[in-house]
Amino acid sequence: MRFDLVDLRLVLNIAEAASITNGASRSGLALASASERLRELERSLGVSLFERQRRGVSPTSAGLALIHHARLVIRQLDEMSSELGQFAKGLRGRVRVLSNTAATLEFLPLLIGSFLSSHPTIDVEIEDRPSPEIVGSVAGGRADLGIVADVVDAAAELETVPFAEDRLVLVTPKGHVLAKRRRLAFRDVLEQDFVGLPTGSALQVYVDGQAARAGRRLKTRIRLSGFDAACKVVESGVGIAVVSKIAAERCKQSMTIAMVPLSDDWALRRLRICAKSFHALSAPARALVAALRPGSA
């Protein structure tokens, strides 16, 4: 049986959009043409690939199997195109990276900026995701690389290499009652008002989880995108915040805030780069890994 690459991409787009109409649009096809291609593919396979529902569609078991193999096929073709393109036009391609909050905000910008400057034909897409979600997405082929904290067991599914060390600290206003403490356990500050990151951001999910393990829920007065914004609001006396130490040290230089180490073991996180297989990565992705490894500068 022969498979058309247009059909495979259409199936992937329909699955990701959960809609034949939107999947057709993503594929650059008219709805009538996309519907006919899907019907013909289902007829030739002898199975239904999607269950039609009142609002959109969802893959059947057969559809899930085809989606899995289609991703592998498309990925291999993209990698082949990227590899061959090196010979004619130099290294070019796009690398999708899922990263936790600390790496996204503090560690990656300088490294990625330098990498993009020296590789003008490679584009990099970075998204902030919680570490457990990153592992599943990279293992499932939905991202090329991930940067995760060692609190998740990525090694069971993925290959990993060291990236950086991230320590979480408490940031308080300069004159706060906690500001002069040498270190604090997270459970001892849960009565305080907090300045948080957006709901769903990787670090906020992590910190909220630690509070839940202590049987508490954070009293979050405001949520802001980024460590700098959070520290600026902390400076005004609204509350305290848990941020990356590297961000706290930077913000202390221009803000009247104090930094107090957290004594909890979970506050020290070793970040690792993960991939399904480093050897099987596209040439652009391998180049990015080489640039991100410690000591590569």
Secondary structure, DSSP 8 states (H G I E B T S, - for coil): ----HHHHHHHHHHHHHT-HHHHHHHTT--HHHHHHHHHHHHHHHTS--EEE-SSSEEE-HHHHHHHHHHHHHHHHHHHHHHHHHHHHH-S-EEEEEEE-HHIIIIIHHHHHHHHHHH-TTEEEEEEE--HHHHHHHHHTTS-SEEEEETTS-GGGTSEEEEEEEEEEEEEEETT-TTTT-S-B-GGGGTTSEEEE--TT-HHHHHHHHHHHHTT---EEEEE-SSHHHHHHHHHTTS-BEEEEHHHHHHHHTTS-EEEEEB-SGGGEEEEEEEES-STTS-HHHHHHHHHHSTT--
